[in-house]
Amino acid sequence: MTRVTPSVPILALRPWQLVWLAAAIFVVSAGYGALLPQWQGWLAVLDPGATATAVSRHIGFISGMYTAGVLVGAPLWGMLADRIGLGRVLIIGLVGYVASLLLMLVPEFATLRAIYALRAATGFFVAAVVPVVSALVAKHTPEHRRARRFAWLGAMSLLGFLFGPAVNVVARWVGPWVDGGSTSAALTAQAVIVLSAVLGSTMMLGLARTLPERIVVLVGDPKVPPSVTQGYIALLWLSAAVTFVLSAFELGIVLQGQLHIGTSRREVAMMFAECALAMLIVNAVLFFTALLDKVPARRVVVTGLALAVMGLTVLALHHSDAWMYAGISFTSVGTGLILPVIAYRAAGASRSSLGTTMGGLAAAAGLGQTLGAAAGGWLFGAVAQASFAWLAAPLVGIVVILLARPAWGSTVPDGSGSRSLTKASAHG
């Protein structure tokens, strides 16, 4: 008779607990998406003599500071979370997120230098929210439910970004009402900050009362196969490469007005909306079909890479709006398939090191995003539309590796493997 190792008790998250955790990701994503359109007008107020080129450069650098904060903070918060508890770090992250937003309202910090520092601080504290939420969901979710829940978290992040413009609409209504009817770019930006801080505070209070670690303490930790640890490095590389391409691709969307004379801001906004909606639809499909539990993850990744390469190739060669939108859809769907797979497979790590694992993934994504923005800016300035073809090169390289070395894409057990293990244990 085969000896079966006792399983570790796992508290399945109640629906309202999962809602609070997903809402935290939604709020920080909405806060970023809401403030992004305000920088141009607010920076013009902070530095009245700045040219349009200088303002654009500042917007890029400020976004880079936010990403740099995530890059630095994610691994540090992850390691700390494994020592003092995921829940504590999550609350600390939300407190820091709210504080870094509110400090931008202090007159003494209304300078470009202070804004740069505060955006880096915001990114640093957001790094204690997004990966820690993923680690909490992985830690308190049976393996057969993880695929749907990670798809749910991805959808909440995209919905938050899409919700950002709605926060701007509310801010434009609240600002004049508070200030006696006057309105300005700075006032609207400040209203956005206040609303984002209020939402963040609400999440902080709600999670403080509902975190799973307040209800159960997990004892022990099942032995994790060495293949899981070995596959973590491959996931880091995949995460960095995909976010590198995705960051540069999104920059290319922003620059469509320069690449194609006559492209309006409204059309660029429509392209971004199409990108977000396509990725949202992919997450919905993954959620409702539990595809990651039914199909080997390697096959899903290769399919996503192929679609992304196809989309980038179409964007590099297109000569009409229809083909341009088709290329954006293919690229968005492809990358939208890959990113949830990375998070889902990383969730197979030891529950005692989930904070470090998810923090490392967030850092890899932050590095890819930072390098992608920098490289994309140079690339599109040098070869314009042909840059999309060059961006496909890293993805083609990954496809070649996965096809040549199947084991590289199979080092972390997927859903089918877990079902087989469950059946084996039942008959042991």
N, C-alpha and C positions, 0 to 999 in steps of 0.2 A: 504494500500500500504506500502510495506516495505521500510524503509529509508536506503539508500545506502550511506556509507561513501565515500566521494570524494577520488579518488585515487591520489597517489603522482606521479607527472610526472617523467618518467624515460627516460633518453637518452640512446637509444640502441647504443652500441659501433659500430662504423664504422669498416669495415674489417681491415683497416690499423692501427687503434688504438688497436684492439685486437691482431694483429700481433706483434706490439711493446711490448705489455704487456707479451705475450707468449714468445717473444724473450728474455726478461729479465730473465725469469725462465730458459730458454734454456742456456743462457750464464753462469749464476752462477753454474748450474749443470755441464756444460761442463768444467768450470774452476776447479771444485772439481775433476771430473773424469780425467782431463788431468794431474793434479799435483800428483795424487795418485801413479801412477807407478814410479814417479821420486824420491820419498822419499828415497828408498833404496840406490840408487847410490849417491844421494846428501848427505845423512847423513853419508855415509862412507867417504865422502870427509871432512865433518865438524868435524868428530870424527874418525880419521884414526885408532886409536887403539881399536875401538869398535868391539866386536864379532858379529857374525851373529845374535845370540840370543838377544844381546843388541839392535842392529839396529831394529829388529822386534818389540821389546818392545817399542822402541821410536816411531815407525810408529803407533802402537796401541794407545799410549798416545797422539800423535799429532792429530790423528783422533778424540780421545776423547775430546781434547781441543776444536776442531772445533764444535763438537756436544754440548759441554757445553756452548759455546758461543751462539748457537741457543737457547738452553734451557733457558738461562738467558735473552737473548734479545727479544725473541718473545712476551712474555706478556707485557714487557715494551714498545716496539715499537707499539704494538697493542693499548694500552691505549693512548699513545701519538698521534697516528694517528686519533683516534676518537676526539681528542681535537683540533689539528692544521690542520688536513686534511690528507687523505690517500696519495695524490699526493706528498705533501711535504716530508713525511716520506720516500716514495719510492725513491725520488731523494737523500735524505740524506743517505739512505742505499747504493745506488749505488756509491755515492762519497766515503763513508767509505770503501766499498768493494774494489774499485780501489786503494785507498790510502794504505790499509793494504797489498795489494799485492805488490805494488811498494816499500814499505818500506823494503821488504825482499831482495831487490836488493842493499840496502845501506850497505856498508862494515861493519859499526859499528853494524849492526843487524844480521850479519852472524854468530850467535852463537846459540847453541841449546836452551838456555833459551829464547832468543829473538824470535826464530822460534815458540816456544810453545805459547808465548804471542801473536804473530801476527796471528797465526792460530785461537786462541780464538777470537781475534778481527774480523777476517774475518767471522767466524761463527756468531758473534754478529751482524754484519752489514747485512749478508745474511738474518738474521731473520727479517730485515726490508724490504726485497724484496719479498720473496716467499709468505708469508701470506698476505702481503699488496696487491700484485697483485691479489690474490684470492678474497680479500675483494672488490677491485675495480671492478673486473668482476661481482661479485655478485650484487654490488650496482647499476651498470649501465646495467644490463641485465634483461629483462622481465623473469618471472619465467619459462615460457614455453621453453626458450632457454638455461637455466642454465645447464641442464644435459649435453648437447653437448659441451658447452664451458668448463666446468670443466673436461670433458674427454679430450678435446683438451689441456688444461693446463697440465694434467697428462702425456699426450703423449710427450709434449715438454720437460718435465723434464727428461723422460726416453731417449728421443733422444739426449738431451744434454749430458747425462752420456755416451751414446754410441759414441757421437762425440768426447769425450775426447781423445781417441787414435789418431784421425785424427790431433788434435792440436799437439800431440807429434811428429807426422810425419813431420809436417810443422816446428816445433821447431828444429828437428834434421837437417833439411835442412838449416834453417835460421842461426842457431848458428855458424857453421863453416864459412858461407859466411860473417858474420859480423866480426868474429875474425880471418880472414885471413887463414882459412883452418883448424885451430885446433878444436878439439872437446873434450868434457869431460862431465861427468854426471852433474857437477855443471852448466856448460854453457848451456846444454840442458834444465835443470830445470829453469834457468833464462830466457831462450827464451820462455818457456811455460808461465812463469809469465807475461812477457811483452805482449804476444799475448792475454792472458786472460784479462789483464788490458785494452788493446786496445778495445777488444770486450765490456767490461764493460763500458768504456767511450762512446762508440758508442751508447749503450743502454741509457745511462744517457742523452746524448744530444738529442736523438730521442724522449724519453719520455718527456723531458722538454718542447717540442714543441707540443706534441700530447695528453697529459693527459686529460681525459674527464673533470676533474674539472676546466679546463681552459675555458670550453665551456658552462657549465650549472651549476647552483647551485640548488640543490634539496631543496624544502621547505617542512617543516613538515615531519612527519613519521607516517605511519599507525600503529595502535595499534597491537602489536604482541600478539598472544594468550599465556597465561601462560604456555601451554604445550610445546611451543618452548623453553622457558627458562629452564623448567624442563628437557627436553631432552638433553640439552647441557652437563650436567654432564655425562649422559650415553655415549654421543659421545666422551667425553674426555677419559673415561675409555676404550672404544672400540679402540680409536686411540692408546693409550698407550700400550694396550695389543697386538694389531696386529703388531705395529712397534717393540715391544719387541721380538716377535717371529720372525719377518722378519730379524731383525738385527742378532739374534743368528743363524738363518738359513743361512744367507749369510756368517757368520763366519765359519759355518760348511762346506760351499763350499770351502772357502779358505783352510781349514784344511784337505781337501780330500787327499792331498799328504801324510799327516801323518796317516790318518785313513786307507788308502789303499796304501800300498807300490807299487810304480811303476806308480802312477798317476803323470803325468808331468804338468808343469806350463801351457803348451799349452792346455791341457785338462781342467784344472781349469778355464782358460780364456774362453774356449768354454762353460763351465757350466754357468759362469756369463753372457755370451752373450745370452745363451738360456733363462736364467731367465729374463733378460731385454727385450728380444724380445717377450717372452710370455706375459709379462705385457703390452708391447706396443700393441700387437694384441688385448688384452682385452680392452684397452682404445679406439682403433680404432672401435671395435664392439660397445662399448657404444656410441661413437660419431655418427656413421652412422645409428644406429638403434634407438637412443634415448631411450634405454631400461629403464633408470631410470624414464622416464615419463610414461612408459606403465606398469611397474611391481612394486608392492609395495616394498619399499626399504628393509623392513624386510626379504622378501623372497630372495632378491638378497644377503643380508648379510649372511643368513643361508646357501645358496648355496655356497658362497665363503668360509665360514668356513668349510663346509663339504669337499670341494675339497682340502683345505689346510691340514686338518687333514688326509685325504687320502694320500696326497703326503708325509707328514712327516712320516706316518706309513710305507709307501713303502720304504722311505729312511732308516728307522731304521732296516728294515728286508731284504733289497736287498742284493743279492750276485752276481749281474752281472751289467755291465755298462748300459745295456738297461733299466733295472729296475731303476737304479740310475737316468738316464736322465728322465724317466717317473715321478719319484717322484719329481724331480725339477720342471718339467712342471706343475704338479698338484698344488704344493705349490705356484708357481708363479702366476698361473691363479687365484687361490683362493684369495690370498692377493690382486692381481690386481683388483679383483671385489669389494673388501671391501673398499679400500682406497678412490676411487672416490665417493662412496656413502657417506662416512663420510663428505667430503668437501661439497658435493652437499646439504646434509641435513643441515649442519651448515649454509649454505647460506640463510636459511629461517629466520635467526635472524633479529632483528631490524637493519635497515640500519644505524642508528645512532651509533650502537655498533659493526659493522662488523669487525673493526680493532681489538677490544678486543677479539671477538669470534675467528677469524682466528689466532690471536696471541696465544690464549690459546690452540688451536688445535696443532699449531706448537710446542709449549712448551711441550704438552703431548707427541707428537711424538718424540721430542728430548729426553725426559726422558725415554721413552720406548726404544729408540735406544741405549742410554747410558747404561741402565741397562741390555739390551739384550746382548750387546757386552761383558760386564763384566761377566754376568751370563753364557753366552755361552762359554767364555774362560775357566771358571772353570768347567763347565759341560762336555765339550768335553775332557778336560784333565782327568776327573774322570771316565766317563763311555763310552767315545769314540762314536761309531756309535749309540748306544742306546740313546744318547742325543736327537736325532730327535723325538723319541717317547715321551720323557719328555716335549719337546717343544709343543707337540700337546695338552697337558693337559689344558693350559689356554684357548685354542680355544674351546675344548670340554665343558669347564665350561660355556663359553659364549653361546654356542648352547643350553645347558640345560636351562639357564636363559631365552633365547628368546622363547624357546618352552613352558616353564612353565609360563612365564609372558609375553604374547604377547604385552601388553600395553607398556612394557619397550622399545620395538623396534618400537613403533608407535607414540612416543610423538612428533615428528616433522613431519608436513605435507609433503607428497611426491607429485609427479606429478599428480597422480590421484585425490588427494584431491584438488589440486589447480584448476583442470579443473572443478570439481564439484562446487567449490566456484564461479568460473567465470560464470558458467551457472546460479547459483542461483542469482547472482548479476544482470545478464542480464534480469531475469524474475521478479526482485524485483519491 
